Amino acid sequence: MSNKTPDSPLLTPDDGSVPSHAVRLGKSATLDVGAEGNDRASMREAMDPANQSLGEALRLSYRLLQVAIAGLVVTFLVSGFQSIPEGVTGIRTIFGSVAGEPGSEVVAPGLQPFWPYPVGEFSTVQQRQSIDVRDAFWPSRAQKDVTLEMATDSADTGDPIRPGRDGSVITADGDLAHLQLSVDYSIVDPVAMLTQIDAEKSDALVRSVLQRAVVQTVAQYTLQDLLEQRDTPALDIRQRMQTSLDELHVGIQIGAVVILERTAPLAVRGALRRVQTAREDMKTNLERAHQAANAKLVGAAGPNYGEILEMIHQYELLLTSGNQSAADQWLKTIGERFEQPDIGGEASRIIIQAKAYQSTLVATLAKESRRVTSLAASYKENPRQLVQQLWLDAVRQSISQSEVEVFSVPNELARYVIRVKSSPDIMQARRDAELARKKMAAAMIGAELPSFQLGSKQIMIDRPGRRLEKTGDKGFGR
């Protein structure tokens, strides 16, 4: 080993000391290692442990790298697994294309294995969804945190509905109406739906189709029909929506359309509500009148009153046409129909009472006829004497009644007013007789039967006092 500085102009003394005045202009060192034969083998032997340690370290690092790569591959493959919850539907795609055989593209709920992203991907959407349309056809003043009644009370006829600010829809009669709606829909064909539009745009599509259907449907209804018919407009809107969606082939099925609120313009809502109230009252009164009329008709002729009404209508037509003979014949037919056993009600009761009275009248007339027949011979010999005798018999029969008192006074006392008090027995008999007469009159009125008894004005001497004719247009008995 040697130390030399060939470029230095100074010489190093043999004793190795360096003079204090010496200046070093540069430095360099050269290490020469010489080895021959056994020295090289010794060097390799000295380097083997280091090489072995380095190799082991490299092999260990390589194995760790392999394990890490394998883990990454497994993680990448497992990342394609996805759990599909209930109520969610969708499809699988490979590089953007729908995967699966026709008819089996739709994924089912549960854990689904598939290629990881970006090779494969699950496109899912909620199977059943709902949207509310509250602002599109509703006035802005009623969109605030106020009730409909408060908005109606604060509405001003001088502040008209302005397009762009207030929502409204035009009816068939040119009026305006306001609506708030809710729609339920479901995805029945996720393949058609997800290949046509994005999952996030389904609500926007249904909302647009709903607004179009509302405009077209309300244009077919008057304002009154729209407000009064509760279910028909919603069904028509649903039908139009489904037709439009079917034409787009997006696999969406409309479940139900509900009209949450419907009203006329707020400025006229109060007046219209009063009109509707009056109409409802009219309908209620009309229904009550129909019920009362039906009850009266059933009470008059029983459940088969419709046939009787039709027969009466035909009778009126015959009378109007002037065919009197046919009208009389048809009236007889109506009378026969009234006597049938299936006719009930008041008509049946009157007919039964009339038949009973007819029987009584026939019996009474037969009795009177026999009596007159027995007196016919005496009447022919001396009519006036017979009449006077019958009259006296009637007076005697009247005077002989228990409630009649007879007083006899001299003629000289005729100019005086005499007050006589009846006996208690006579007064009691009169009260009993009066009570009996009232009971009989009440019974006659309740039964609605005419009395065949002759009144005092109908009793005439020497001339007939009552004529029994069918029309009742002659005689005192009319």
BAVOVO-182665 format. One record per residue (C-alpha): residue in one letter; z, x, y. Coordinates in steps of 0.001 Angstrom, whole numbers, plus 500000, padded with zeros to 6 digits. Layout:
// BAVOVO-182665
<node resn="A" w="Z" u="X" v="Y"/>
...
//
This chain:
// BAVOVO-182665
<node resn="M" w="500000" u="500000" v="500000"/>
<node resn="S" w="499059" u="501475" v="503422"/>
<node resn="N" w="499489" u="500451" v="507049"/>
<node resn="K" w="496774" u="501599" v="509425"/>
<node resn="T" w="495402" u="500823" v="512800"/>
<node resn="P" w="492008" u="502493" v="513033"/>
<node resn="D" w="491249" u="501304" v="516514"/>
<node resn="S" w="494492" u="502606" v="518077"/>
<node resn="P" w="494173" u="505839" v="520154"/>
<node resn="L" w="497798" u="506771" v="519444"/>
<node resn="L" w="498941" u="508633" v="516418"/>
<node resn="T" w="502003" u="507658" v="514469"/>
<node resn="P" w="504337" u="510602" v="513873"/>
<node resn="D" w="505084" u="511682" v="510395"/>
<node resn="D" w="508698" u="510654" v="510658"/>
<node resn="G" w="507586" u="507077" v="511319"/>
<node resn="S" w="509145" u="506723" v="514767"/>
<node resn="V" w="507226" u="505134" v="517593"/>
<node resn="P" w="507335" u="506648" v="520991"/>
<node resn="S" w="508787" u="504463" v="523688"/>
<node resn="H" w="505773" u="504895" v="525854"/>
<node resn="A" w="503342" u="503842" v="523218"/>
<node resn="V" w="501322" u="500609" v="523919"/>
<node resn="R" w="499981" u="498519" v="520970"/>
<node resn="L" w="496520" u="497251" v="521676"/>
<node resn="G" w="496027" u="495202" v="518446"/>
<node resn="K" w="497452" u="494474" v="515046"/>
<node resn="S" w="496171" u="493714" v="511577"/>
<node resn="A" w="497445" u="493778" v="508040"/>
<node resn="T" w="495599" u="493955" v="504784"/>
<node resn="L" w="497179" u="493212" v="501427"/>
<node resn="D" w="495408" u="494607" v="498455"/>
<node resn="V" w="496564" u="493451" v="495078"/>
<node resn="G" w="495132" u="495272" v="492233"/>
<node resn="A" w="495523" u="494188" v="488723"/>
<node resn="E" w="493775" u="495273" v="485650"/>
<node resn="G" w="494148" u="494363" v="481960"/>
<node resn="N" w="497604" u="493045" v="481186"/>
<node resn="D" w="498340" u="492335" v="484870"/>
<node resn="R" w="495771" u="489417" v="484881"/>
<node resn="A" w="497248" u="487894" v="481752"/>
<node resn="S" w="500697" u="488109" v="483261"/>
<node resn="M" w="499406" u="486328" v="486362"/>
<node resn="R" w="497952" u="483498" v="484297"/>
<node resn="E" w="501141" u="483179" v="482379"/>
<node resn="A" w="503044" u="483013" v="485634"/>
<node resn="M" w="500685" u="480236" v="486940"/>
<node resn="D" w="500683" u="478004" v="483798"/>
<node resn="P" w="503960" u="476114" v="484573"/>
<node resn="A" w="502703" u="475248" v="488053"/>
<node resn="N" w="499353" u="474111" v="486704"/>
<node resn="Q" w="501059" u="471994" v="484084"/>
<node resn="S" w="503340" u="470377" v="486662"/>
<node resn="L" w="500385" u="469670" v="488887"/>
<node resn="G" w="498429" u="468146" v="486003"/>
<node resn="E" w="501327" u="465956" v="484966"/>
<node resn="A" w="501690" u="464764" v="488532"/>
<node resn="L" w="497978" u="463979" v="488752"/>
<node resn="R" w="497994" u="462132" v="485420"/>
<node resn="L" w="501040" u="460090" v="486475"/>
<node resn="S" w="499438" u="459236" v="489795"/>
<node resn="Y" w="496242" u="458182" v="488025"/>
<node resn="R" w="498138" u="455919" v="485643"/>
<node resn="L" w="500035" u="454348" v="488513"/>
<node resn="L" w="496746" u="453809" v="490290"/>
<node resn="Q" w="495319" u="452159" v="487164"/>
<node resn="V" w="498330" u="449846" v="486884"/>
<node resn="A" w="498060" u="448960" v="490578"/>
<node resn="I" w="494357" u="448252" v="490244"/>
<node resn="A" w="494983" u="446119" v="487130"/>
<node resn="G" w="497708" u="444219" v="489008"/>
<node resn="L" w="495393" u="443628" v="491919"/>
<node resn="V" w="492699" u="442373" v="489566"/>
<node resn="V" w="495142" u="440007" v="487831"/>
<node resn="T" w="496477" u="438820" v="491172"/>
<node resn="F" w="492938" u="438243" v="492382"/>
<node resn="L" w="492068" u="436265" v="489280"/>
<node resn="V" w="495307" u="434236" v="489351"/>
<node resn="S" w="494767" u="433382" v="493020"/>
<node resn="G" w="492002" u="431039" v="491873"/>
<node resn="F" w="494569" u="428753" v="490212"/>
<node resn="Q" w="495509" u="425801" v="492439"/>
<node resn="S" w="497835" u="422831" v="491949"/>
<node resn="I" w="496264" u="419496" v="492933"/>
<node resn="P" w="498950" u="416912" v="493876"/>
<node resn="E" w="498757" u="413195" v="493163"/>
<node resn="G" w="496707" u="411193" v="495649"/>
<node resn="V" w="494409" u="414130" v="496366"/>
<node resn="T" w="490820" u="414400" v="495162"/>
<node resn="G" w="488151" u="417048" v="495616"/>
<node resn="I" w="485512" u="419290" v="494079"/>
<node resn="R" w="485051" u="422940" v="493002"/>
<node resn="T" w="482432" u="425139" v="494650"/>
<node resn="I" w="481007" u="428529" v="493679"/>
<node resn="F" w="479535" u="430362" v="496632"/>
<node resn="G" w="479336" u="427014" v="498438"/>
<node resn="S" w="477599" u="425097" v="495622"/>
<node resn="V" w="479262" u="422295" v="493658"/>
<node resn="A" w="480409" u="423512" v="490251"/>
<node resn="G" w="480648" u="421470" v="487086"/>
<node resn="E" w="478500" u="419224" v="484992"/>
<node resn="P" w="477226" u="415969" v="486564"/>
<node resn="G" w="480047" u="413465" v="486406"/>
<node resn="S" w="482780" u="416062" v="485975"/>
<node resn="E" w="482695" u="417737" v="489385"/>
<node resn="V" w="485801" u="415913" v="490628"/>
<node resn="V" w="489063" u="417762" v="490085"/>
<node resn="A" w="492011" u="415942" v="488550"/>
<node resn="P" w="495644" u="416187" v="489695"/>
<node resn="G" w="497572" u="419064" v="488181"/>
<node resn="L" w="497143" u="422847" v="487832"/>
<node resn="Q" w="493440" u="423715" v="487936"/>
<node resn="P" w="492097" u="427214" v="487018"/>
<node resn="F" w="489045" u="428426" v="488869"/>
<node resn="W" w="487384" u="431464" v="490385"/>
<node resn="P" w="489287" u="432908" v="493334"/>
<node resn="Y" w="488058" u="432934" v="496902"/>
<node resn="P" w="485451" u="433927" v="498065"/>
<node resn="V" w="483705" u="433401" v="494715"/>
<node resn="G" w="485109" u="429920" v="494145"/>
<node resn="E" w="486942" u="427406" v="496306"/>
<node resn="F" w="488590" u="423984" v="496032"/>
<node resn="S" w="487541" u="421389" v="498637"/>
<node resn="T" w="490160" u="418635" v="498602"/>
<node resn="V" w="490891" u="415526" v="500650"/>
<node resn="Q" w="493443" u="412712" v="500569"/>
<node resn="Q" w="492068" u="409929" v="498395"/>
<node resn="R" w="493571" u="407083" v="500477"/>
<node resn="Q" w="493738" u="407270" v="504256"/>
<node resn="S" w="494191" u="404945" v="507211"/>
<node resn="I" w="493355" u="405036" v="510886"/>
<node resn="D" w="494338" u="402944" v="513906"/>
<node resn="V" w="491993" u="402089" v="516749"/>
<node resn="R" w="494245" u="401040" v="519604"/>
<node resn="D" w="492532" u="402295" v="522751"/>
<node resn="A" w="488791" u="401764" v="522254"/>
<node resn="F" w="488898" u="397986" v="522932"/>
<node resn="W" w="492201" u="397712" v="524809"/>
<node resn="P" w="492787" u="397703" v="528585"/>
<node resn="S" w="494345" u="400824" v="530045"/>
<node resn="R" w="497127" u="398934" v="531807"/>
<node resn="A" w="498296" u="397612" v="528454"/>
<node resn="Q" w="498164" u="401036" v="526793"/>
<node resn="K" w="501295" u="402091" v="528572"/>
<node resn="D" w="504792" u="401626" v="527245"/>
<node resn="V" w="504874" u="397905" v="528101"/>
<node resn="T" w="504653" u="394733" v="526073"/>
<node resn="L" w="501614" u="392483" v="526082"/>
<node resn="E" w="503532" u="389791" v="527909"/>
<node resn="M" w="504574" u="392224" v="530631"/>
<node resn="A" w="500986" u="393436" v="530968"/>
<node resn="T" w="499813" u="389818" v="531241"/>
<node resn="D" w="502337" u="388987" v="533942"/>
<node resn="S" w="501343" u="392056" v="535955"/>
<node resn="A" w="497582" u="391499" v="535579"/>
<node resn="D" w="495699" u="390829" v="538794"/>
<node resn="T" w="492473" u="388831" v="538967"/>
<node resn="G" w="491392" u="391083" v="541829"/>
<node resn="D" w="491486" u="394136" v="539555"/>
<node resn="P" w="488529" u="393671" v="537192"/>
<node resn="I" w="487962" u="395334" v="533855"/>
<node resn="R" w="486174" u="398612" v="534445"/>
<node resn="P" w="484001" u="400240" v="531774"/>
<node resn="G" w="485152" u="403746" v="531001"/>
<node resn="R" w="488708" u="402951" v="531974"/>
<node resn="D" w="489434" u="399700" v="530124"/>
<node resn="G" w="488284" u="399032" v="526599"/>
<node resn="S" w="486742" u="395652" v="525792"/>
<node resn="V" w="484145" u="393968" v="523629"/>
<node resn="I" w="481656" u="391189" v="524475"/>
<node resn="T" w="481768" u="387870" v="522592"/>
<node resn="A" w="478901" u="385502" v="521766"/>
<node resn="D" w="479558" u="383289" v="524820"/>
<node resn="G" w="479568" u="386239" v="527219"/>
<node resn="D" w="483340" u="386508" v="527529"/>
<node resn="L" w="485351" u="389679" v="527059"/>
<node resn="A" w="488038" u="390266" v="524451"/>
<node resn="H" w="490493" u="393029" v="523623"/>
<node resn="L" w="491310" u="394184" v="520089"/>
<node resn="Q" w="493534" u="396637" v="518264"/>
<node resn="L" w="492667" u="397344" v="514636"/>
<node resn="S" w="493832" u="399235" v="511582"/>
<node resn="V" w="491619" u="400335" v="508664"/>
<node resn="D" w="492534" u="401549" v="505190"/>
<node resn="Y" w="489877" u="403437" v="503246"/>
<node resn="S" w="489623" u="405534" v="500100"/>
<node resn="I" w="487353" u="408318" v="498855"/>
<node resn="V" w="485676" u="406962" v="495723"/>
<node resn="D" w="482996" u="409677" v="495462"/>
<node resn="P" w="484358" u="413012" v="496730"/>
<node resn="V" w="481128" u="414811" v="495696"/>
<node resn="A" w="479011" u="412672" v="498004"/>
<node resn="M" w="481612" u="412746" v="500748"/>
<node resn="L" w="482339" u="416511" v="500773"/>
<node resn="T" w="478688" u="417456" v="500467"/>
<node resn="Q" w="477767" u="415264" v="503435"/>
<node resn="I" w="480625" u="415868" v="505900"/>
<node resn="D" w="483716" u="418007" v="506295"/>
<node resn="A" w="487006" u="416641" v="505047"/>
<node resn="E" w="488437" u="416815" v="508575"/>
<node resn="K" w="485662" u="414590" v="509917"/>
<node resn="S" w="486185" u="411578" v="507636"/>
<node resn="D" w="488513" u="409870" v="510118"/>
<node resn="A" w="486023" u="410395" v="512937"/>
<node resn="L" w="483209" u="408940" v="510823"/>
<node resn="V" w="485222" u="405856" v="509802"/>
<node resn="R" w="486374" u="405367" v="513387"/>
<node resn="S" w="482791" u="405486" v="514658"/>
<node resn="V" w="481585" u="403058" v="511987"/>
<node resn="L" w="484503" u="400722" v="512769"/>
<node resn="Q" w="483704" u="400596" v="516478"/>
<node resn="R" w="480054" u="399862" v="515743"/>
<node resn="A" w="481000" u="397069" v="513306"/>
<node resn="V" w="483451" u="395555" v="515801"/>
<node resn="V" w="480810" u="395367" v="518524"/>
<node resn="Q" w="478268" u="393766" v="516176"/>
<node resn="T" w="480739" u="391307" v="514630"/>
<node resn="V" w="482465" u="390099" v="517799"/>
<node resn="A" w="479028" u="389434" v="519302"/>
<node resn="Q" w="478684" u="386661" v="516676"/>
<node resn="Y" w="481925" u="384865" v="517656"/>
<node resn="T" w="482909" u="382933" v="520735"/>
<node resn="L" w="486160" u="383898" v="522399"/>
<node resn="Q" w="487840" u="380745" v="521132"/>
<node resn="D" w="486711" u="381320" v="517532"/>
<node resn="L" w="487746" u="384971" v="517691"/>
<node resn="L" w="491252" u="384040" v="518805"/>
<node resn="E" w="491699" u="381069" v="516473"/>
<node resn="Q" w="490115" u="382324" v="513230"/>
<node resn="R" w="492667" u="384743" v="511827"/>
<node resn="D" w="490948" u="386282" v="508784"/>
<node resn="T" w="487188" u="385673" v="509029"/>
<node resn="P" w="486410" u="388215" v="511811"/>
<node resn="A" w="488299" u="390980" v="509967"/>
<node resn="L" w="486397" u="390234" v="506750"/>
<node resn="D" w="483068" u="390354" v="508606"/>
<node resn="I" w="484010" u="393685" v="510214"/>
<node resn="R" w="484911" u="395126" v="506814"/>
<node resn="Q" w="481596" u="393951" v="505338"/>
<node resn="R" w="479582" u="395554" v="508133"/>
<node resn="M" w="481538" u="398811" v="507836"/>
<node resn="Q" w="480968" u="399013" v="504101"/>
<node resn="T" w="477253" u="398331" v="504527"/>
<node resn="S" w="476939" u="401159" v="507062"/>
<node resn="L" w="478895" u="403617" v="504896"/>
<node resn="D" w="476822" u="402726" v="501832"/>
<node resn="E" w="473671" u="403503" v="503791"/>
<node resn="L" w="475112" u="406937" v="504657"/>
<node resn="H" w="476027" u="407647" v="500988"/>
<node resn="V" w="479327" u="409290" v="501873"/>
<node resn="G" w="481376" u="407844" v="498994"/>
<node resn="I" w="483890" u="406008" v="501228"/>
<node resn="Q" w="485229" u="402560" v="500259"/>
<node resn="I" w="486831" u="400339" v="502922"/>
<node resn="G" w="490016" u="398769" v="501610"/>
<node resn="A" w="491196" u="396438" v="504371"/>
<node resn="V" w="490593" u="395813" v="508044"/>
<node resn="V" w="493530" u="394337" v="509944"/>
<node resn="I" w="493288" u="393055" v="513511"/>
<node resn="L" w="496662" u="394054" v="514878"/>
<node resn="E" w="496242" u="392416" v="518275"/>
<node resn="R" w="493585" u="390200" v="519822"/>
<node resn="T" w="493618" u="388672" v="523267"/>
<node resn="A" w="491484" u="387461" v="526112"/>
<node resn="P" w="491391" u="389470" v="529337"/>
<node resn="L" w="494918" u="389756" v="530640"/>
<node resn="A" w="494143" u="388093" v="533978"/>
<node resn="V" w="493126" u="384824" v="532273"/>
<node resn="R" w="495311" u="385096" v="529214"/>
<node resn="G" w="498017" u="382822" v="530607"/>
<node resn="A" w="495597" u="379996" v="531424"/>
<node resn="L" w="493810" u="380403" v="528112"/>
<node resn="R" w="497119" u="380352" v="526278"/>
<node resn="R" w="497978" u="377020" v="527907"/>
<node resn="V" w="494595" u="375657" v="526871"/>
<node resn="Q" w="495143" u="376846" v="523321"/>
<node resn="T" w="498596" u="375275" v="523304"/>
<node resn="A" w="497082" u="371971" v="524403"/>
<node resn="R" w="494457" u="372265" v="521661"/>
<node resn="E" w="497088" u="372993" v="519071"/>
<node resn="D" w="499061" u="369986" v="520257"/>
<node resn="M" w="495882" u="367927" v="520038"/>
<node resn="K" w="495276" u="369102" v="516481"/>
<node resn="T" w="498878" u="368329" v="515575"/>
<node resn="N" w="498678" u="364857" v="517095"/>
<node resn="L" w="495320" u="364246" v="515452"/>
<node resn="E" w="496697" u="365288" v="512088"/>
<node resn="R" w="499678" u="363024" v="512560"/>
<node resn="A" w="497344" u="360189" v="513520"/>
<node resn="H" w="495264" u="360773" v="510386"/>
<node resn="Q" w="498406" u="360784" v="508290"/>
<node resn="A" w="499665" u="357611" v="509956"/>
<node resn="A" w="496270" u="355945" v="509503"/>
<node resn="N" w="496144" u="356977" v="505872"/>
<node resn="A" w="499681" u="355674" v="505341"/>
<node resn="K" w="498757" u="352358" v="506980"/>
<node resn="L" w="495599" u="352037" v="504908"/>
<node resn="V" w="497456" u="352846" v="501701"/>
<node resn="G" w="500163" u="350411" v="502746"/>
<node resn="A" w="497513" u="347804" v="503503"/>
<node resn="A" w="495336" u="347984" v="500395"/>
<node resn="G" w="496755" u="350692" v="498109"/>
<node resn="P" w="495110" u="353946" v="497009"/>
<node resn="N" w="491684" u="352272" v="496652"/>
<node resn="Y" w="491451" u="351416" v="500333"/>
<node resn="G" w="488282" u="353506" v="500692"/>
<node resn="E" w="486276" u="351028" v="498622"/>
<node resn="I" w="487618" u="348113" v="500659"/>
<node resn="L" w="486691" u="349878" v="503910"/>
<node resn="E" w="483150" u="350434" v="502670"/>
<node resn="M" w="482835" u="346751" v="501712"/>
<node resn="I" w="484097" u="345704" v="505141"/>
<node resn="H" w="481565" u="348048" v="506732"/>
<node resn="Q" w="478761" u="346414" v="504742"/>
<node resn="Y" w="480038" u="342991" v="505828"/>
<node resn="E" w="479904" u="344054" v="509489"/>
<node resn="L" w="476344" u="345315" v="509026"/>
<node resn="L" w="475317" u="341939" v="507572"/>
<node resn="L" w="476914" u="340124" v="510499"/>
<node resn="T" w="475188" u="342434" v="512973"/>
<node resn="S" w="471819" u="341846" v="511350"/>
<node resn="G" w="472306" u="338065" v="511689"/>
<node resn="N" w="472171" u="337338" v="507951"/>
<node resn="Q" w="474990" u="334781" v="507931"/>
<node resn="S" w="474485" u="333508" v="504384"/>
<node resn="A" w="474541" u="337017" v="502926"/>
<node resn="A" w="477597" u="337831" v="505058"/>
<node resn="D" w="479432" u="334751" v="503710"/>
<node resn="Q" w="478533" u="335689" v="500155"/>
<node resn="W" w="479684" u="339274" v="500712"/>
<node resn="L" w="482936" u="338022" v="502276"/>
<node resn="K" w="483555" u="336046" v="499106"/>
<node resn="T" w="482980" u="339230" v="497118"/>
<node resn="I" w="485535" u="341037" v="499305"/>
<node resn="G" w="488048" u="338270" v="498651"/>
<node resn="E" w="487499" u="338544" v="494903"/>
<node resn="R" w="487919" u="342314" v="495125"/>
<node resn="F" w="491234" u="341863" v="496914"/>
<node resn="E" w="492491" u="339784" v="494014"/>
<node resn="Q" w="491889" u="342572" v="491495"/>
<node resn="P" w="495076" u="344131" v="490000"/>
<node resn="D" w="494265" u="347665" v="491260"/>
<node resn="I" w="494613" u="346534" v="494885"/>
<node resn="G" w="498121" u="347108" v="496155"/>
<node resn="G" w="499956" u="347364" v="499430"/>
<node resn="E" w="500332" u="344627" v="502007"/>
<node resn="A" w="497104" u="342906" v="500967"/>
<node resn="S" w="498380" u="342437" v="497435"/>
<node resn="R" w="501703" u="341130" v="498717"/>
<node resn="I" w="500024" u="338652" v="501070"/>
<node resn="I" w="497703" u="337441" v="498325"/>
<node resn="I" w="500622" u="336952" v="495939"/>
<node resn="Q" w="502559" u="335055" v="498605"/>
<node resn="A" w="499480" u="333026" v="499464"/>
<node resn="K" w="499018" u="332062" v="495840"/>
<node resn="A" w="502683" u="331117" v="495604"/>
<node resn="Y" w="502397" u="329058" v="498797"/>
<node resn="Q" w="499196" u="327523" v="497479"/>
<node resn="S" w="501023" u="326410" v="494368"/>
<node resn="T" w="503860" u="324982" v="496464"/>
<node resn="L" w="501422" u="323258" v="498803"/>
<node resn="V" w="499458" u="321773" v="495917"/>
<node resn="A" w="502670" u="320443" v="494378"/>
<node resn="T" w="503848" u="319031" v="497707"/>
<node resn="L" w="500502" u="317429" v="498460"/>
<node resn="A" w="500372" u="315976" v="494958"/>
<node resn="K" w="503813" u="314445" v="495526"/>
<node resn="E" w="502791" u="313065" v="498903"/>
<node resn="S" w="499535" u="311812" v="497434"/>
<node resn="R" w="501375" u="309879" v="494738"/>
<node resn="R" w="503705" u="308417" v="497354"/>
<node resn="V" w="500792" u="307391" v="499597"/>
<node resn="T" w="499004" u="305910" v="496599"/>
<node resn="S" w="502086" u="303851" v="495775"/>
<node resn="L" w="502202" u="302533" v="499359"/>
<node resn="A" w="498486" u="301836" v="499589"/>
<node resn="A" w="498746" u="298179" v="498479"/>
<node resn="S" w="501512" u="297356" v="500972"/>
<node resn="Y" w="499607" u="299123" v="503736"/>
<node resn="K" w="496498" u="297069" v="503094"/>
<node resn="E" w="498471" u="293799" v="503319"/>
<node resn="N" w="500366" u="294611" v="506527"/>
<node resn="P" w="499831" u="298132" v="507906"/>
<node resn="R" w="502060" u="297785" v="510973"/>
<node resn="Q" w="504966" u="296395" v="509049"/>
<node resn="L" w="504781" u="299256" v="506520"/>
<node resn="V" w="504680" u="301874" v="509258"/>
<node resn="Q" w="507627" u="300268" v="511033"/>
<node resn="Q" w="509544" u="300114" v="507793"/>
<node resn="L" w="508866" u="303772" v="507020"/>
<node resn="W" w="509882" u="304666" v="510565"/>
<node resn="L" w="513134" u="302815" v="510277"/>
<node resn="D" w="513776" u="304457" v="506909"/>
<node resn="A" w="513271" u="307850" v="508487"/>
<node resn="V" w="515636" u="306948" v="511365"/>
<node resn="R" w="518196" u="305645" v="508926"/>
<node resn="Q" w="517926" u="308804" v="506851"/>
<node resn="S" w="518377" u="310945" v="509935"/>
<node resn="I" w="521381" u="308974" v="511170"/>
<node resn="S" w="523005" u="309047" v="507786"/>
<node resn="Q" w="523235" u="312822" v="507747"/>
<node resn="S" w="526704" u="314309" v="507846"/>
<node resn="E" w="526232" u="316150" v="511151"/>
<node resn="V" w="525102" u="313023" v="513078"/>
<node resn="E" w="527563" u="310820" v="515005"/>
<node resn="V" w="526644" u="307347" v="516280"/>
<node resn="F" w="528437" u="305881" v="519305"/>
<node resn="S" w="528038" u="302314" v="520459"/>
<node resn="V" w="528954" u="301288" v="524017"/>
<node resn="P" w="528456" u="298051" v="525947"/>
<node resn="N" w="525440" u="297778" v="528185"/>
<node resn="E" w="527675" u="297396" v="531214"/>
<node resn="L" w="528732" u="301022" v="530807"/>
<node resn="A" w="525203" u="302357" v="530876"/>
<node resn="R" w="525566" u="303483" v="534477"/>
<node resn="Y" w="528546" u="305602" v="533649"/>
<node resn="V" w="528568" u="309098" v="532149"/>
<node resn="I" w="530781" u="309114" v="529114"/>
<node resn="R" w="531889" u="312408" v="527600"/>
<node resn="V" w="532950" u="312057" v="523982"/>
<node resn="K" w="534338" u="314893" v="521922"/>
<node resn="S" w="533106" u="315117" v="518358"/>
<node resn="S" w="535491" u="315343" v="515459"/>
<node resn="P" w="536172" u="318830" v="513974"/>
<node resn="D" w="534538" u="317842" v="510671"/>
<node resn="I" w="531318" u="316815" v="512370"/>
<node resn="M" w="531246" u="319960" v="514466"/>
<node resn="Q" w="531731" u="322086" v="511367"/>
<node resn="A" w="528947" u="320219" v="509583"/>
<node resn="R" w="526645" u="320837" v="512521"/>
<node resn="R" w="527444" u="324537" v="512497"/>
<node resn="D" w="526749" u="324728" v="508764"/>
<node resn="A" w="523463" u="322869" v="509185"/>
<node resn="E" w="522400" u="325112" v="512056"/>
<node resn="L" w="523222" u="328190" v="510023"/>
<node resn="A" w="521197" u="326845" v="507089"/>
<node resn="R" w="518230" u="326164" v="509381"/>
<node resn="K" w="518374" u="329725" v="510762"/>
<node resn="K" w="518507" u="331160" v="507284"/>
<node resn="M" w="515501" u="329105" v="506263"/>
<node resn="A" w="513597" u="330164" v="509393"/>
<node resn="A" w="514412" u="333807" v="508735"/>
<node resn="A" w="513261" u="333455" v="505159"/>
<node resn="M" w="510027" u="331864" v="506297"/>
<node resn="I" w="509431" u="334645" v="508840"/>
<node resn="G" w="510217" u="337405" v="506304"/>
<node resn="A" w="507867" u="335884" v="503798"/>
<node resn="E" w="505308" u="335130" v="506512"/>
<node resn="L" w="504767" u="331698" v="505022"/>
<node resn="P" w="503719" u="328758" v="507183"/>
<node resn="S" w="505830" u="325630" v="507101"/>
<node resn="F" w="504307" u="322466" v="505776"/>
<node resn="Q" w="506917" u="320323" v="507440"/>
<node resn="L" w="505674" u="318067" v="510226"/>
<node resn="G" w="507093" u="318657" v="513679"/>
<node resn="S" w="508249" u="315883" v="515986"/>
<node resn="K" w="505098" u="316211" v="518072"/>
<node resn="Q" w="502973" u="315741" v="514988"/>
<node resn="I" w="504579" u="312470" v="513953"/>
<node resn="M" w="502521" u="309667" v="515402"/>
<node resn="I" w="502645" u="305943" v="514666"/>
<node resn="D" w="499375" u="304121" v="514058"/>
<node resn="R" w="497269" u="307332" v="513968"/>
<node resn="P" w="497060" u="310539" v="511935"/>
<node resn="G" w="499338" u="313318" v="513194"/>
<node resn="R" w="498083" u="316351" v="511207"/>
<node resn="R" w="494733" u="317267" v="509832"/>
<node resn="L" w="494500" u="319863" v="507120"/>
<node resn="E" w="491159" u="321544" v="507570"/>
<node resn="K" w="490003" u="324886" v="506269"/>
<node resn="T" w="489048" u="326263" v="509665"/>
<node resn="G" w="492181" u="324896" v="511383"/>
<node resn="D" w="490192" u="324081" v="514518"/>
<node resn="K" w="491156" u="320400" v="514677"/>
<node resn="G" w="494314" u="318354" v="514667"/>
<node resn="F" w="497853" u="319017" v="515805"/>
<node resn="G" w="498460" u="321291" v="512876"/>
<node resn="R" w="496201" u="323985" v="514258"/>
//
